[in-house]
Amino acid sequence: MRFDDEPLVSGEHLPIRSDHDSRGRLERVLRAGVFAVTAELAPPDSSYPEEVYNRAAMFDGHVDAINATDGSGANCHMSSVAMCALLTRRGYSMVMQISARDRNRIAIQGDVLGAAALGVCNILCLTGDGVEVGDHPEAKPVFDLDCMSMLNMVRGMRDDGQFLSGRKLTSPPELFLGAAANPFGPPLDYRPHRLAKKVAAGAEFVQTQYCFDLEKFRNYMSAVRDLGVHEKVYILAGVGPLASARSAEWIRTNVPGVHIPDNIIRRLQGADKQNEEGVNICIDMINELKEIEGVHGVHIMAYRQEHRVVEIVERSNVLEGRELWHPGVARDEEPALS
């Protein structure tokens, strides 16, 4: 079994902290009590691996882990497991998203074992958007499981060493399990309880939907703390730059689960350079999110603006001087988690 902190080929080494024995880099960062930064990477519409490498390189030295999306928005792209396989071999810490929309329990368990064999340490379990919103609305959805039943199943593979059928595994996958959360979906008072159910099902970290409405997110986190859930899971709040007021209007109308309040639209409309103001809003959000008790990091979703991630991380000072791994860092050169 290889983890993302072990050498994969002769001469290539991945960083490891001697005082942290967690399976993967993201888990070690979070368990060390460090404010983590992850980013989402959309797979290309291509079979050319260099496109994957070039996209990931935009994040070098600025994120703790990279999410490989799995047909997000029900649109077809390169598979999440393929992206994770390519980038894990380069030394990146990957979060492989798995959507229940497209696979039954047989396929999901096979993908989990395959990903773990390739060195993937982090799995994010998603129910997935309905096919009607994507580019293949005629596709037949599966939905054999939802995110919670998938979490339970994968946790059983890891902790009990068996398939959902009860058949034993010869080598269980070593994984850090995650889920998504939407603090803004109605009814709002149910959302903290839904998060608690995902944690009970096996989620160890959570990445949320965009948190443009900070007042509602603070209320959500207050309820999460009242339930004590913030002590059982690592919560990474979703952020991202908006390109313009027009795009923000389109997103909140057409993208399921995204809530963008009117004051954000007005702020963009009043700016001379709306794309720059979108970055400023993202940075302001990060600085406020850092101060909310129970928030353990941020997850940056910069769709078609991945090149702005470095600027956002640096200007927000979210790392507070912490240096992150990049492909040129050898095992004995890993920056300290301080």
Contacts in CASP RR format, 6 or more apart in sequence:
PFRMAT RR
TARGET T0000
AUTHOR 0000-0000-0000
METHOD contacts of the structure
MODEL  1
MRFDDEPLVSGEHLPIRSDHDSRGRLERVLRAGVFAVTAELAPPDSSYPE
EVYNRAAMFDGHVDAINATDGSGANCHMSSVAMCALLTRRGYSMVMQISA
RDRNRIAIQGDVLGAAALGVCNILCLTGDGVEVGDHPEAKPVFDLDCMSM
LNMVRGMRDDGQFLSGRKLTSPPELFLGAAANPFGPPLDYRPHRLAKKVA
AGAEFVQTQYCFDLEKFRNYMSAVRDLGVHEKVYILAGVGPLASARSAEW
IRTNVPGVHIPDNIIRRLQGADKQNEEGVNICIDMINELKEIEGVHGVHI
MAYRQEHRVVEIVERSNVLEGRELWHPGVARDEEPALS
1 116 0 8 1.000
1 117 0 8 1.000
1 171 0 8 1.000
1 174 0 8 1.000
2 8 0 8 1.000
2 117 0 8 1.000
2 118 0 8 1.000
2 119 0 8 1.000
3 23 0 8 1.000
3 24 0 8 1.000
3 119 0 8 1.000
3 121 0 8 1.000
3 174 0 8 1.000
4 14 0 8 1.000
4 23 0 8 1.000
4 24 0 8 1.000
4 25 0 8 1.000
4 88 0 8 1.000
4 91 0 8 1.000
4 92 0 8 1.000
4 93 0 8 1.000
4 94 0 8 1.000
4 119 0 8 1.000
4 120 0 8 1.000
4 121 0 8 1.000
5 14 0 8 1.000
5 15 0 8 1.000
5 16 0 8 1.000
5 24 0 8 1.000
5 25 0 8 1.000
5 28 0 8 1.000
6 14 0 8 1.000
6 16 0 8 1.000
7 13 0 8 1.000
7 14 0 8 1.000
7 331 0 8 1.000
8 14 0 8 1.000
8 88 0 8 1.000
8 89 0 8 1.000
8 91 0 8 1.000
8 119 0 8 1.000
9 89 0 8 1.000
12 91 0 8 1.000
13 330 0 8 1.000
13 331 0 8 1.000
14 25 0 8 1.000
14 91 0 8 1.000
14 331 0 8 1.000
15 25 0 8 1.000
15 325 0 8 1.000
15 329 0 8 1.000
15 330 0 8 1.000
15 331 0 8 1.000
15 333 0 8 1.000
15 334 0 8 1.000
16 331 0 8 1.000
16 334 0 8 1.000
17 28 0 8 1.000
17 32 0 8 1.000
17 334 0 8 1.000
17 336 0 8 1.000
17 337 0 8 1.000
20 28 0 8 1.000
20 31 0 8 1.000
20 32 0 8 1.000
20 337 0 8 1.000
22 28 0 8 1.000
22 31 0 8 1.000
22 176 0 8 1.000
23 121 0 8 1.000
23 174 0 8 1.000
23 175 0 8 1.000
23 176 0 8 1.000
24 93 0 8 1.000
24 121 0 8 1.000
24 122 0 8 1.000
24 176 0 8 1.000
25 64 0 8 1.000
25 65 0 8 1.000
25 93 0 8 1.000
25 121 0 8 1.000
25 325 0 8 1.000
26 36 0 8 1.000
26 38 0 8 1.000
26 64 0 8 1.000
26 65 0 8 1.000
26 93 0 8 1.000
26 95 0 8 1.000
26 121 0 8 1.000
26 122 0 8 1.000
26 176 0 8 1.000
26 205 0 8 1.000
27 121 0 8 1.000
27 122 0 8 1.000
27 176 0 8 1.000
27 204 0 8 1.000
27 205 0 8 1.000
28 337 0 8 1.000
29 36 0 8 1.000
29 64 0 8 1.000
29 337 0 8 1.000
30 36 0 8 1.000
30 205 0 8 1.000
30 234 0 8 1.000
30 296 0 8 1.000
32 337 0 8 1.000
33 296 0 8 1.000
34 322 0 8 1.000
34 337 0 8 1.000
34 338 0 8 1.000
35 290 0 8 1.000
35 296 0 8 1.000
35 297 0 8 1.000
35 298 0 8 1.000
35 318 0 8 1.000
35 319 0 8 1.000
35 320 0 8 1.000
36 64 0 8 1.000
36 65 0 8 1.000
36 234 0 8 1.000
36 236 0 8 1.000
36 296 0 8 1.000
36 297 0 8 1.000
36 298 0 8 1.000
37 62 0 8 1.000
37 63 0 8 1.000
37 64 0 8 1.000
37 297 0 8 1.000
37 298 0 8 1.000
37 300 0 8 1.000
37 313 0 8 1.000
37 318 0 8 1.000
37 319 0 8 1.000
37 324 0 8 1.000
38 63 0 8 1.000
38 64 0 8 1.000
38 65 0 8 1.000
38 66 0 8 1.000
38 67 0 8 1.000
38 95 0 8 1.000
38 207 0 8 1.000
38 236 0 8 1.000
38 297 0 8 1.000
38 298 0 8 1.000
38 299 0 8 1.000
38 300 0 8 1.000
39 59 0 8 1.000
39 62 0 8 1.000
39 63 0 8 1.000
39 66 0 8 1.000
39 67 0 8 1.000
39 299 0 8 1.000
39 300 0 8 1.000
39 301 0 8 1.000
39 302 0 8 1.000
39 306 0 8 1.000
39 309 0 8 1.000
40 66 0 8 1.000
40 67 0 8 1.000
40 69 0 8 1.000
40 299 0 8 1.000
40 300 0 8 1.000
40 301 0 8 1.000
40 302 0 8 1.000
40 303 0 8 1.000
41 55 0 8 1.000
41 56 0 8 1.000
41 59 0 8 1.000
41 66 0 8 1.000
41 67 0 8 1.000
41 68 0 8 1.000
41 69 0 8 1.000
41 83 0 8 1.000
41 306 0 8 1.000
42 55 0 8 1.000
42 69 0 8 1.000
42 72 0 8 1.000
42 77 0 8 1.000
42 303 0 8 1.000
42 304 0 8 1.000
42 306 0 8 1.000
43 52 0 8 1.000
43 68 0 8 1.000
43 69 0 8 1.000
43 71 0 8 1.000
43 77 0 8 1.000
43 78 0 8 1.000
43 79 0 8 1.000
43 80 0 8 1.000
43 82 0 8 1.000
43 83 0 8 1.000
44 51 0 8 1.000
44 52 0 8 1.000
44 55 0 8 1.000
44 77 0 8 1.000
44 78 0 8 1.000
45 76 0 8 1.000
45 77 0 8 1.000
45 78 0 8 1.000
46 78 0 8 1.000
47 78 0 8 1.000
49 86 0 8 1.000
52 78 0 8 1.000
52 83 0 8 1.000
52 86 0 8 1.000
52 87 0 8 1.000
53 86 0 8 1.000
53 87 0 8 1.000
53 90 0 8 1.000
55 306 0 8 1.000
56 66 0 8 1.000
56 87 0 8 1.000
56 90 0 8 1.000
56 92 0 8 1.000
57 327 0 8 1.000
58 306 0 8 1.000
58 307 0 8 1.000
58 309 0 8 1.000
58 310 0 8 1.000
59 66 0 8 1.000
59 306 0 8 1.000
59 309 0 8 1.000
59 310 0 8 1.000
60 326 0 8 1.000
60 327 0 8 1.000
61 323 0 8 1.000
61 324 0 8 1.000
61 325 0 8 1.000
61 326 0 8 1.000
62 309 0 8 1.000
62 310 0 8 1.000
62 313 0 8 1.000
62 314 0 8 1.000
62 319 0 8 1.000
62 324 0 8 1.000
63 300 0 8 1.000
63 309 0 8 1.000
63 313 0 8 1.000
63 324 0 8 1.000
64 93 0 8 1.000
64 324 0 8 1.000
65 92 0 8 1.000
65 93 0 8 1.000
65 94 0 8 1.000
65 95 0 8 1.000
65 122 0 8 1.000
66 87 0 8 1.000
66 92 0 8 1.000
66 93 0 8 1.000
66 94 0 8 1.000
66 95 0 8 1.000
67 94 0 8 1.000
67 95 0 8 1.000
67 97 0 8 1.000
67 124 0 8 1.000
67 207 0 8 1.000
67 299 0 8 1.000
68 80 0 8 1.000
68 81 0 8 1.000
68 83 0 8 1.000
68 84 0 8 1.000
68 87 0 8 1.000
68 94 0 8 1.000
68 95 0 8 1.000
68 96 0 8 1.000
68 97 0 8 1.000
69 77 0 8 1.000
69 80 0 8 1.000
69 97 0 8 1.000
70 79 0 8 1.000
70 80 0 8 1.000
70 96 0 8 1.000
70 97 0 8 1.000
70 98 0 8 1.000
70 99 0 8 1.000
70 102 0 8 1.000
70 126 0 8 1.000
71 77 0 8 1.000
71 80 0 8 1.000
71 99 0 8 1.000
71 102 0 8 1.000
72 97 0 8 1.000
72 129 0 8 1.000
73 128 0 8 1.000
73 129 0 8 1.000
73 130 0 8 1.000
73 133 0 8 1.000
73 134 0 8 1.000
73 255 0 8 1.000
73 256 0 8 1.000
74 101 0 8 1.000
74 128 0 8 1.000
74 129 0 8 1.000
74 130 0 8 1.000
74 131 0 8 1.000
74 132 0 8 1.000
74 133 0 8 1.000
74 134 0 8 1.000
74 135 0 8 1.000
74 136 0 8 1.000
74 139 0 8 1.000
75 134 0 8 1.000
75 135 0 8 1.000
75 136 0 8 1.000
76 135 0 8 1.000
76 136 0 8 1.000
80 96 0 8 1.000
80 97 0 8 1.000
80 98 0 8 1.000
81 96 0 8 1.000
81 111 0 8 1.000
81 114 0 8 1.000
81 115 0 8 1.000
81 118 0 8 1.000
81 120 0 8 1.000
83 94 0 8 1.000
84 94 0 8 1.000
84 96 0 8 1.000
84 115 0 8 1.000
84 118 0 8 1.000
84 120 0 8 1.000
85 115 0 8 1.000
85 118 0 8 1.000
85 120 0 8 1.000
87 94 0 8 1.000
88 94 0 8 1.000
88 118 0 8 1.000
88 119 0 8 1.000
88 120 0 8 1.000
89 118 0 8 1.000
90 327 0 8 1.000
91 325 0 8 1.000
91 327 0 8 1.000
92 327 0 8 1.000
93 121 0 8 1.000
93 122 0 8 1.000
93 325 0 8 1.000
94 120 0 8 1.000
94 121 0 8 1.000
94 122 0 8 1.000
95 122 0 8 1.000
95 123 0 8 1.000
95 124 0 8 1.000
95 178 0 8 1.000
95 207 0 8 1.000
96 115 0 8 1.000
96 120 0 8 1.000
96 122 0 8 1.000
96 123 0 8 1.000
96 124 0 8 1.000
97 124 0 8 1.000
97 126 0 8 1.000
98 108 0 8 1.000
98 111 0 8 1.000
98 112 0 8 1.000
98 123 0 8 1.000
98 124 0 8 1.000
98 125 0 8 1.000
98 126 0 8 1.000
98 150 0 8 1.000
99 126 0 8 1.000
99 127 0 8 1.000
99 128 0 8 1.000
99 129 0 8 1.000
100 108 0 8 1.000
100 125 0 8 1.000
100 126 0 8 1.000
100 127 0 8 1.000
100 128 0 8 1.000
100 142 0 8 1.000
100 143 0 8 1.000
100 144 0 8 1.000
100 145 0 8 1.000
100 146 0 8 1.000
100 147 0 8 1.000
100 150 0 8 1.000
101 127 0 8 1.000
101 128 0 8 1.000
101 129 0 8 1.000
101 130 0 8 1.000
101 131 0 8 1.000
101 141 0 8 1.000
101 142 0 8 1.000
101 143 0 8 1.000
102 141 0 8 1.000
102 142 0 8 1.000
103 111 0 8 1.000
103 142 0 8 1.000
103 144 0 8 1.000
104 142 0 8 1.000
104 144 0 8 1.000
104 145 0 8 1.000
105 144 0 8 1.000
105 145 0 8 1.000
105 153 0 8 1.000
105 164 0 8 1.000
108 145 0 8 1.000
108 150 0 8 1.000
108 153 0 8 1.000
108 154 0 8 1.000
109 153 0 8 1.000
109 154 0 8 1.000
109 157 0 8 1.000
109 163 0 8 1.000
109 164 0 8 1.000
112 123 0 8 1.000
112 154 0 8 1.000
112 157 0 8 1.000
112 173 0 8 1.000
112 175 0 8 1.000
113 157 0 8 1.000
113 169 0 8 1.000
113 173 0 8 1.000
115 123 0 8 1.000
115 173 0 8 1.000
116 173 0 8 1.000
116 174 0 8 1.000
116 175 0 8 1.000
120 175 0 8 1.000
121 174 0 8 1.000
121 175 0 8 1.000
121 176 0 8 1.000
122 175 0 8 1.000
122 176 0 8 1.000
122 177 0 8 1.000
122 178 0 8 1.000
122 205 0 8 1.000
123 154 0 8 1.000
123 175 0 8 1.000
123 176 0 8 1.000
123 177 0 8 1.000
123 178 0 8 1.000
124 178 0 8 1.000
124 179 0 8 1.000
124 180 0 8 1.000
124 207 0 8 1.000
125 147 0 8 1.000
125 150 0 8 1.000
125 151 0 8 1.000
125 154 0 8 1.000
125 177 0 8 1.000
125 178 0 8 1.000
125 179 0 8 1.000
125 203 0 8 1.000
126 147 0 8 1.000
126 179 0 8 1.000
126 180 0 8 1.000
127 143 0 8 1.000
127 146 0 8 1.000
127 147 0 8 1.000
128 147 0 8 1.000
129 256 0 8 1.000
130 141 0 8 1.000
131 137 0 8 1.000
131 138 0 8 1.000
131 139 0 8 1.000
131 140 0 8 1.000
131 141 0 8 1.000
133 256 0 8 1.000
145 153 0 8 1.000
147 179 0 8 1.000
147 180 0 8 1.000
147 198 0 8 1.000
148 179 0 8 1.000
148 197 0 8 1.000
148 198 0 8 1.000
148 201 0 8 1.000
149 201 0 8 1.000
151 177 0 8 1.000
151 178 0 8 1.000
151 179 0 8 1.000
151 198 0 8 1.000
151 201 0 8 1.000
151 202 0 8 1.000
151 203 0 8 1.000
152 201 0 8 1.000
152 202 0 8 1.000
153 164 0 8 1.000
154 173 0 8 1.000
154 175 0 8 1.000
154 177 0 8 1.000
155 177 0 8 1.000
155 201 0 8 1.000
155 202 0 8 1.000
156 162 0 8 1.000
156 164 0 8 1.000
157 163 0 8 1.000
157 164 0 8 1.000
157 169 0 8 1.000
157 172 0 8 1.000
157 173 0 8 1.000
158 172 0 8 1.000
158 173 0 8 1.000
158 174 0 8 1.000
158 175 0 8 1.000
158 177 0 8 1.000
159 172 0 8 1.000
160 172 0 8 1.000
161 168 0 8 1.000
161 169 0 8 1.000
161 172 0 8 1.000
162 168 0 8 1.000
162 169 0 8 1.000
163 169 0 8 1.000
176 204 0 8 1.000
176 205 0 8 1.000
177 202 0 8 1.000
177 203 0 8 1.000
177 204 0 8 1.000
177 205 0 8 1.000
178 202 0 8 1.000
178 203 0 8 1.000
178 204 0 8 1.000
178 205 0 8 1.000
178 206 0 8 1.000
178 207 0 8 1.000
179 198 0 8 1.000
179 201 0 8 1.000
179 203 0 8 1.000
179 206 0 8 1.000
180 206 0 8 1.000
180 207 0 8 1.000
180 208 0 8 1.000
180 209 0 8 1.000
181 191 0 8 1.000
181 194 0 8 1.000
181 195 0 8 1.000
181 198 0 8 1.000
181 206 0 8 1.000
181 207 0 8 1.000
181 208 0 8 1.000
181 209 0 8 1.000
181 235 0 8 1.000
182 191 0 8 1.000
182 208 0 8 1.000
182 209 0 8 1.000
182 257 0 8 1.000
183 191 0 8 1.000
183 208 0 8 1.000
183 209 0 8 1.000
183 211 0 8 1.000
183 216 0 8 1.000
183 217 0 8 1.000
183 220 0 8 1.000
183 221 0 8 1.000
184 191 0 8 1.000
184 209 0 8 1.000
184 213 0 8 1.000
184 216 0 8 1.000
184 217 0 8 1.000
184 220 0 8 1.000
184 257 0 8 1.000
184 259 0 8 1.000
185 191 0 8 1.000
185 257 0 8 1.000
185 259 0 8 1.000
188 216 0 8 1.000
188 219 0 8 1.000
188 220 0 8 1.000
189 223 0 8 1.000
191 220 0 8 1.000
191 223 0 8 1.000
192 220 0 8 1.000
192 223 0 8 1.000
192 224 0 8 1.000
192 226 0 8 1.000
192 227 0 8 1.000
192 229 0 8 1.000
193 227 0 8 1.000
195 206 0 8 1.000
195 224 0 8 1.000
195 229 0 8 1.000
195 233 0 8 1.000
196 227 0 8 1.000
196 229 0 8 1.000
198 206 0 8 1.000
199 206 0 8 1.000
199 229 0 8 1.000
199 232 0 8 1.000
199 233 0 8 1.000
203 233 0 8 1.000
204 233 0 8 1.000
204 234 0 8 1.000
205 233 0 8 1.000
205 234 0 8 1.000
205 235 0 8 1.000
205 236 0 8 1.000
205 296 0 8 1.000
206 233 0 8 1.000
206 234 0 8 1.000
206 235 0 8 1.000
206 236 0 8 1.000
207 236 0 8 1.000
207 238 0 8 1.000
207 299 0 8 1.000
208 217 0 8 1.000
208 235 0 8 1.000
208 236 0 8 1.000
208 237 0 8 1.000
208 238 0 8 1.000
208 299 0 8 1.000
209 238 0 8 1.000
209 257 0 8 1.000
209 258 0 8 1.000
209 259 0 8 1.000
210 238 0 8 1.000
210 239 0 8 1.000
210 240 0 8 1.000
210 258 0 8 1.000
210 259 0 8 1.000
210 260 0 8 1.000
210 301 0 8 1.000
211 217 0 8 1.000
211 237 0 8 1.000
211 238 0 8 1.000
211 239 0 8 1.000
211 285 0 8 1.000
211 289 0 8 1.000
212 259 0 8 1.000
212 260 0 8 1.000
212 261 0 8 1.000
212 264 0 8 1.000
212 281 0 8 1.000
212 285 0 8 1.000
213 259 0 8 1.000
213 260 0 8 1.000
213 261 0 8 1.000
214 285 0 8 1.000
214 288 0 8 1.000
214 289 0 8 1.000
216 259 0 8 1.000
217 237 0 8 1.000
217 289 0 8 1.000
217 292 0 8 1.000
218 292 0 8 1.000
221 230 0 8 1.000
221 235 0 8 1.000
221 292 0 8 1.000
221 293 0 8 1.000
221 294 0 8 1.000
221 295 0 8 1.000
224 230 0 8 1.000
224 235 0 8 1.000
224 294 0 8 1.000
225 293 0 8 1.000
225 294 0 8 1.000
230 293 0 8 1.000
230 294 0 8 1.000
234 296 0 8 1.000
234 297 0 8 1.000
235 294 0 8 1.000
235 295 0 8 1.000
235 296 0 8 1.000
235 297 0 8 1.000
236 295 0 8 1.000
236 296 0 8 1.000
236 297 0 8 1.000
236 298 0 8 1.000
236 299 0 8 1.000
237 289 0 8 1.000
237 292 0 8 1.000
237 295 0 8 1.000
237 297 0 8 1.000
237 298 0 8 1.000
237 299 0 8 1.000
238 298 0 8 1.000
238 299 0 8 1.000
238 300 0 8 1.000
238 301 0 8 1.000
239 282 0 8 1.000
239 285 0 8 1.000
239 286 0 8 1.000
239 289 0 8 1.000
239 298 0 8 1.000
239 299 0 8 1.000
239 300 0 8 1.000
239 301 0 8 1.000
239 312 0 8 1.000
240 282 0 8 1.000
240 285 0 8 1.000
240 300 0 8 1.000
240 301 0 8 1.000
240 302 0 8 1.000
240 305 0 8 1.000
240 312 0 8 1.000
241 275 0 8 1.000
241 278 0 8 1.000
241 279 0 8 1.000
241 281 0 8 1.000
241 282 0 8 1.000
241 302 0 8 1.000
241 305 0 8 1.000
241 308 0 8 1.000
241 312 0 8 1.000
242 248 0 8 1.000
242 251 0 8 1.000
242 260 0 8 1.000
242 264 0 8 1.000
242 268 0 8 1.000
242 274 0 8 1.000
242 278 0 8 1.000
242 281 0 8 1.000
242 282 0 8 1.000
243 274 0 8 1.000
243 275 0 8 1.000
243 278 0 8 1.000
243 304 0 8 1.000
243 305 0 8 1.000
244 268 0 8 1.000
244 274 0 8 1.000
244 275 0 8 1.000
245 265 0 8 1.000
245 268 0 8 1.000
245 269 0 8 1.000
245 274 0 8 1.000
248 260 0 8 1.000
248 264 0 8 1.000
248 265 0 8 1.000
248 268 0 8 1.000
249 265 0 8 1.000
251 258 0 8 1.000
251 260 0 8 1.000
252 258 0 8 1.000
252 259 0 8 1.000
252 260 0 8 1.000
264 281 0 8 1.000
267 277 0 8 1.000
267 281 0 8 1.000
268 274 0 8 1.000
268 277 0 8 1.000
268 278 0 8 1.000
268 281 0 8 1.000
270 277 0 8 1.000
271 277 0 8 1.000
271 278 0 8 1.000
279 308 0 8 1.000
279 311 0 8 1.000
279 312 0 8 1.000
279 315 0 8 1.000
282 300 0 8 1.000
282 312 0 8 1.000
282 316 0 8 1.000
283 312 0 8 1.000
283 315 0 8 1.000
283 316 0 8 1.000
286 298 0 8 1.000
286 312 0 8 1.000
286 316 0 8 1.000
286 318 0 8 1.000
287 316 0 8 1.000
289 295 0 8 1.000
289 297 0 8 1.000
289 298 0 8 1.000
290 297 0 8 1.000
290 298 0 8 1.000
290 318 0 8 1.000
297 318 0 8 1.000
298 318 0 8 1.000
300 309 0 8 1.000
300 312 0 8 1.000
300 313 0 8 1.000
302 308 0 8 1.000
302 309 0 8 1.000
302 312 0 8 1.000
313 319 0 8 1.000
322 335 0 8 1.000
322 337 0 8 1.000
322 338 0 8 1.000
323 335 0 8 1.000
324 335 0 8 1.000
325 334 0 8 1.000
325 335 0 8 1.000
329 335 0 8 1.000
END
